[in-house]
Amino acid sequence: MNPRVKKILLLLLASTLLLGSSQVQKSLNRDRNTLGLTQAAVLQNAPPLLAFTTVALGGFRGLISNFLWIRATDLQQDDKFFEAEQLADWITDLEPHYAQVWAFQSWNMAWNISVKFKNPADRWHWVERGIELLHDEGLTYNPDNTLLYQQLGWIFQNKMGQNLDDANLYYKGEWATKMKDFFGPNGTNFDHLLQPQTPEDFRQLSVFTNQYKLDPAFAKGVDEQYGPFDWRLPEAHAIYWGAKGLAAAAQNPDRVNADDLIMLRRMIYQSLLQAVHHGRIVADPVSHTYSSVPNLGLIPQLNTATEKFYADESDPAQKDGILKAHRNALRDAVYFLYVNNRMAEANKWFKFLGEKYPDKPIIDAQPDSLPKNLTLDEYAVAVVQIDIGETSQDRVTSIVGGLLTQAYFNYATDQDDRYEILKRLAVKVYERYTSKTSKFGGDKRIPLPPFDTLKNAVLRQLLNPKYGMPYAARAELVTKLGLPASLLAPINATPNAVENVTTNASPTNAAAPALP
């Protein structure tokens, strides 16, 4: 056969095959859509190398990413973490629109790899890397995916906010240091982010939005709806990303996974509850340390948010779970308010709790020795007796601080006998907690602040001329405790005027010193 004719025939055959394959591909695509199967999405705003790689590899992207995933797991088991991280980058490059890849890799870094290291700074590197992977890259390619918002908020709520990791205090300190530059020493200032005036304001706004991927206007809206928060603490950021996820879901309701919505609402509620338990930072000027104490001003917002989530939920099982959580939160709120001497609010929520759940006992498994219709005082005393046996860091910190507050209030009003009772009870609760936690290998993970730190924080609050007790009560307390008269600052004094309340500070938590 003439070579030229042969070439022409081959070209015609190739063209026919190409045309036929295109028709088959169209049919396959229609069938995939009918069956609900996914197709590889076109990358948007991808780097040139990544865009070329995804096009060149075509259908082999999934096979290669599976192989790399297996190899990364082997490297991690061999403690070759940085090599595993590089492979994780390649995997996410190959499957950028597969949200589960980003969620898994972030979770793996923040939870699995981080705990392989003993040094808190090394652990923090991997936790921070997990955060960055989600908000720098995962949400860039998947801005509407609610799973990624939930996973990002979960790092703040669980890994950083709770005390499940031995290095959680280090994480909190690192994050607070970073956020103090944006929100000021009290964690509440939005002004220079929302209305920048100076070059430094604009520089900080650029870092805030570009490095941390935070929107100051949205954060301010979250603060107004659920707060006010101390934005140096991780709970505020867990709520921020939860709210971001709900906003993305509202804009794309057809692409929302119902389970993700449940998790987002639950994360906001749980983070709000954590903020009630330990959502305020107090500084100890003697030891130059910081401690987290309850933020009881968030109780109304917690109640409102919980009732809204209940109204938004359609699953009966989920609604029952919300009601149970709501009831437990109200019981905690009443108790925390009572022990912090906020009696009017305690009475208000105690009454609300009884009206909201009239068929439920105030205390679960209520002993027969207690009357069925408890008064507020009877309820609080019963809970204190239960909590003396608790090993919850948040609850015991609140108990000790609240008991000290009541003790000093009674002392300032010449109720010396009640002062002695509350004082001894505060010491007893503190010592019981430290004794119990020492049996579990020490208190690295769930330490209480030193007793003097708690005591001095209470005194500074009570002696503050603007927010503390009336002048006569402050004068009586200063006199009876033998404190310097200079602490009776005038009403226009700065909040730091009473920062130097000092006693014999104890460097450890091992023993509670005697109260003055």
MOTARA-V142173 format. One record per residue. N is the residue number from 1. SS is DSSP state (alpha for helix, beta for strand, coil for the rest). PSI is psi in whole degrees, -180 to 180 (999 if undefined). BURIAL is b if it has 16 or more other ideal C-beta (glycine too) atoms within 10 Angstrom, else e. Layout:
n->(N/N)
ss->(SS/SS)
psi->(PSI/PSI)
burial->(BURIAL/BURIAL)
//
This chain:
n->(1/2/3/4/5/6/7/8/9/10/11/12/13/14/15/16/17/18/19/20/21/22/23/24/25/26/27/28/29/30/31/32/33/34/35/36/37/38/39/40/41/42/43/44/45/46/47/48/49/50/51/52/53/54/55/56/57/58/59/60/61/62/63/64/65/66/67/68/69/70/71/72/73/74/75/76/77/78/79/80/81/82/83/84/85/86/87/88/89/90/91/92/93/94/95/96/97/98/99/100/101/102/103/104/105/106/107/108/109/110/111/112/113/114/115/116/117/118/119/120/121/122/123/124/125/126/127/128/129/130/131/132/133/134/135/136/137/138/139/140/141/142/143/144/145/146/147/148/149/150/151/152/153/154/155/156/157/158/159/160/161/162/163/164/165/166/167/168/169/170/171/172/173/174/175/176/177/178/179/180/181/182/183/184/185/186/187/188/189/190/191/192/193/194/195/196/197/198/199/200/201/202/203/204/205/206/207/208/209/210/211/212/213/214/215/216/217/218/219/220/221/222/223/224/225/226/227/228/229/230/231/232/233/234/235/236/237/238/239/240/241/242/243/244/245/246/247/248/249/250/251/252/253/254/255/256/257/258/259/260/261/262/263/264/265/266/267/268/269/270/271/272/273/274/275/276/277/278/279/280/281/282/283/284/285/286/287/288/289/290/291/292/293/294/295/296/297/298/299/300/301/302/303/304/305/306/307/308/309/310/311/312/313/314/315/316/317/318/319/320/321/322/323/324/325/326/327/328/329/330/331/332/333/334/335/336/337/338/339/340/341/342/343/344/345/346/347/348/349/350/351/352/353/354/355/356/357/358/359/360/361/362/363/364/365/366/367/368/369/370/371/372/373/374/375/376/377/378/379/380/381/382/383/384/385/386/387/388/389/390/391/392/393/394/395/396/397/398/399/400/401/402/403/404/405/406/407/408/409/410/411/412/413/414/415/416/417/418/419/420/421/422/423/424/425/426/427/428/429/430/431/432/433/434/435/436/437/438/439/440/441/442/443/444/445/446/447/448/449/450/451/452/453/454/455/456/457/458/459/460/461/462/463/464/465/466/467/468/469/470/471/472/473/474/475/476/477/478/479/480/481/482/483/484/485/486/487/488/489/490/491/492/493/494/495/496/497/498/499/500/501/502/503/504/505/506/507/508/509/510/511/512/513/514/515/516)
ss->(coil/coil/alpha/alpha/alpha/alpha/alpha/alpha/alpha/alpha/alpha/alpha/alpha/alpha/alpha/alpha/alpha/alpha/alpha/alpha/alpha/alpha/alpha/alpha/alpha/alpha/alpha/alpha/alpha/alpha/alpha/alpha/alpha/alpha/alpha/coil/coil/coil/coil/coil/coil/coil/coil/coil/coil/coil/coil/alpha/alpha/alpha/alpha/alpha/alpha/alpha/alpha/alpha/alpha/coil/coil/alpha/alpha/alpha/alpha/alpha/alpha/alpha/alpha/alpha/alpha/alpha/alpha/alpha/alpha/alpha/alpha/alpha/alpha/coil/coil/coil/alpha/alpha/alpha/alpha/alpha/alpha/alpha/alpha/alpha/alpha/alpha/alpha/alpha/alpha/coil/coil/coil/coil/alpha/alpha/alpha/alpha/alpha/alpha/alpha/alpha/alpha/alpha/alpha/alpha/alpha/alpha/alpha/alpha/alpha/alpha/coil/coil/coil/alpha/alpha/alpha/alpha/alpha/alpha/alpha/alpha/alpha/alpha/alpha/alpha/alpha/alpha/alpha/alpha/alpha/alpha/alpha/alpha/alpha/alpha/coil/coil/coil/coil/alpha/alpha/alpha/alpha/alpha/alpha/alpha/alpha/alpha/alpha/alpha/alpha/alpha/alpha/alpha/coil/coil/coil/coil/coil/coil/coil/alpha/alpha/alpha/alpha/alpha/alpha/alpha/alpha/alpha/alpha/alpha/alpha/alpha/alpha/alpha/alpha/coil/coil/coil/coil/coil/coil/coil/alpha/alpha/alpha/alpha/coil/coil/coil/coil/alpha/alpha/alpha/alpha/alpha/alpha/alpha/alpha/alpha/alpha/alpha/alpha/coil/coil/coil/coil/coil/alpha/alpha/alpha/alpha/alpha/alpha/alpha/alpha/alpha/alpha/alpha/coil/coil/coil/coil/coil/coil/coil/alpha/alpha/alpha/alpha/alpha/alpha/alpha/alpha/alpha/alpha/alpha/alpha/alpha/alpha/alpha/alpha/alpha/alpha/coil/alpha/alpha/alpha/coil/coil/alpha/alpha/alpha/alpha/alpha/alpha/alpha/alpha/alpha/alpha/alpha/alpha/alpha/alpha/alpha/alpha/alpha/alpha/alpha/alpha/alpha/coil/beta/beta/beta/beta/beta/coil/coil/coil/coil/beta/beta/beta/beta/beta/coil/coil/alpha/alpha/alpha/alpha/alpha/alpha/alpha/alpha/alpha/alpha/alpha/alpha/alpha/alpha/alpha/alpha/alpha/coil/coil/coil/alpha/alpha/alpha/alpha/alpha/alpha/alpha/alpha/alpha/alpha/alpha/alpha/alpha/alpha/alpha/alpha/alpha/alpha/alpha/alpha/alpha/alpha/alpha/alpha/coil/coil/coil/alpha/alpha/alpha/alpha/alpha/alpha/alpha/alpha/alpha/alpha/alpha/alpha/alpha/alpha/coil/coil/coil/coil/coil/coil/coil/coil/coil/coil/coil/coil/coil/coil/coil/coil/coil/coil/coil/alpha/alpha/alpha/alpha/alpha/alpha/alpha/alpha/alpha/alpha/alpha/alpha/coil/coil/coil/coil/coil/alpha/alpha/alpha/alpha/alpha/alpha/alpha/alpha/alpha/alpha/alpha/alpha/alpha/alpha/alpha/alpha/alpha/alpha/alpha/alpha/coil/coil/coil/alpha/alpha/alpha/alpha/alpha/alpha/alpha/alpha/alpha/alpha/alpha/alpha/alpha/alpha/alpha/alpha/alpha/alpha/alpha/alpha/alpha/alpha/alpha/coil/coil/coil/coil/coil/coil/coil/coil/coil/coil/coil/coil/alpha/alpha/alpha/alpha/alpha/alpha/alpha/alpha/alpha/alpha/alpha/alpha/alpha/coil/coil/coil/coil/coil/coil/coil/alpha/alpha/alpha/alpha/alpha/alpha/alpha/alpha/alpha/alpha/alpha/coil/coil/coil/alpha/alpha/alpha/coil/coil/coil/coil/coil/coil/coil/alpha/alpha/alpha/alpha/coil/coil/coil/coil/coil/coil/coil/coil/coil/coil/coil/coil/coil/coil/coil/coil/coil/coil)
psi->(141/129/-37/-43/-39/-44/-41/-42/-41/-40/-41/-40/-43/-41/-42/-44/-41/-43/-42/-41/-35/-37/-39/-40/-40/-42/-42/-41/-40/-41/-39/-40/-41/-39/-5/20/149/155/154/121/152/132/138/133/32/150/151/-42/-41/-42/-42/-43/-44/-35/-43/-39/-29/-129/-11/-5/-45/-42/-43/-41/-36/-43/-44/-36/-44/-42/-40/-39/-41/-42/-40/-41/-26/11/28/74/-39/-34/-39/-37/-39/-42/-34/-39/-43/-40/-46/-29/-37/-31/59/-21/9/99/-33/-29/-48/-43/-44/-47/-40/-48/-40/-42/-47/-33/-51/-51/-39/-41/-3/-13/145/-34/125/-34/-39/-40/-44/-35/-44/-35/-46/-37/-38/-40/-48/-38/-37/-52/-21/-38/-52/-48/-16/-42/-18/62/-15/6/115/-27/-41/-36/-41/-42/-37/-47/-32/-34/-45/-44/-48/-53/-43/-42/-35/178/37/-19/136/-27/17/-34/-34/-44/-47/-43/-42/-43/-41/-39/-42/-43/-22/-32/-28/-38/3/176/-21/-3/22/0/117/-9/-50/-14/-36/-32/71/139/-41/165/-37/-37/-45/-35/-45/-38/-39/-44/-42/-44/-37/-40/-44/-6/39/141/113/-36/-42/-41/-40/-40/-40/-41/-39/-32/-42/-17/-150/145/164/108/5/-16/149/-25/-38/-38/-31/-43/-38/-51/-31/-44/-36/-42/-41/-37/-42/-38/-38/-30/-21/64/-26/-15/15/135/125/-37/-36/-39/-42/-44/-37/-46/-43/-37/-41/-46/-49/-37/-37/-42/-41/-39/-35/-40/-39/52/19/137/132/140/143/107/-16/-53/-7/41/167/147/150/132/166/148/84/-13/-12/0/-46/-39/-37/-43/-45/-45/-41/-43/-36/-44/-35/-43/-33/-19/140/-20/120/-39/-41/-37/-40/-40/-39/-42/-41/-44/-39/-45/-44/-39/-41/-39/-42/-42/-46/-46/-47/-41/-40/-50/-14/15/29/71/-38/-45/-39/-45/-40/-49/-28/-42/-43/-42/-45/-38/-34/-37/67/-23/6/141/148/-37/129/144/47/124/151/-22/-17/142/154/-39/88/145/169/-44/-45/-39/-48/-43/-41/-41/-40/-43/-36/-44/-17/-28/5/158/35/118/-46/-47/-42/-37/-45/-41/-51/-47/-42/-40/-39/-40/-48/-38/-47/-35/-45/-37/-39/-19/23/25/69/-35/-46/-35/-46/-40/-50/-37/-48/-38/-40/-45/-41/-44/-45/-49/-37/-41/-51/-34/-42/-45/-29/-23/-16/29/23/-173/35/-36/-36/56/151/152/153/146/-42/-31/-46/-45/-46/-34/-41/-45/-43/-39/-42/-32/0/123/-22/-39/-6/-151/163/159/-43/-41/-38/-42/-41/-42/-44/-43/-48/-29/-7/33/160/140/-20/-16/-17/68/154/165/-27/14/158/158/-19/2/-24/28/-9/31/115/151/-171/95/143/127/-12/174/5/-36/139/122/162/141/149/999)
burial->(e/e/e/e/e/e/e/e/e/e/e/e/e/e/e/e/e/e/e/e/e/e/e/e/e/e/e/e/e/e/e/e/e/e/e/e/e/e/e/e/e/e/b/e/e/b/e/e/e/e/e/e/b/b/e/e/e/e/e/e/b/e/e/e/b/e/e/b/b/e/e/b/e/e/b/b/e/e/e/e/b/e/e/b/b/e/b/b/e/b/b/b/b/b/b/b/b/b/b/e/b/b/b/b/b/b/b/b/b/b/b/e/b/b/e/e/e/e/e/b/e/e/b/b/e/b/b/b/b/b/b/b/b/b/b/e/b/b/b/e/b/b/e/e/b/b/b/b/b/b/b/b/b/b/b/b/b/b/b/b/b/b/b/e/b/e/b/b/b/b/b/b/b/b/b/b/e/e/b/e/e/b/b/e/e/e/b/e/e/b/e/b/b/e/e/b/e/e/e/e/e/e/e/b/b/e/e/b/e/e/e/e/b/b/e/b/e/e/b/e/e/b/b/e/e/b/b/b/b/b/b/b/b/b/b/b/b/b/b/b/b/b/b/b/b/b/e/b/b/e/e/e/e/e/e/b/e/e/e/b/b/b/b/b/b/b/b/b/b/b/b/b/b/b/b/b/b/b/b/b/b/b/b/b/e/b/b/e/e/b/b/b/b/b/b/b/e/b/b/e/b/b/b/e/b/b/e/e/b/b/e/e/b/e/e/e/e/b/e/e/e/b/e/e/b/b/b/e/b/b/b/b/b/b/b/b/b/b/b/b/b/b/e/e/b/b/e/b/b/b/e/e/b/e/e/e/b/e/e/e/e/b/e/e/e/e/e/e/e/e/e/e/e/b/e/b/e/e/b/b/e/b/b/b/e/e/b/e/e/b/e/e/b/b/b/b/b/b/b/b/b/b/b/b/b/b/b/b/b/b/b/b/e/e/e/e/e/e/b/e/e/b/b/e/b/b/b/e/b/b/e/b/b/b/e/e/b/e/e/e/e/e/b/e/b/b/b/b/b/b/b/b/b/b/b/b/b/b/b/b/b/b/b/b/b/e/e/b/b/e/e/e/b/b/b/b/b/b/e/e/b/e/b/e/e/e/b/b/b/e/e/e/e/e/e/e/b/b/b/e/b/e/b/e/e/b/e/e/b/e/e/b/e/e/b/e)
//
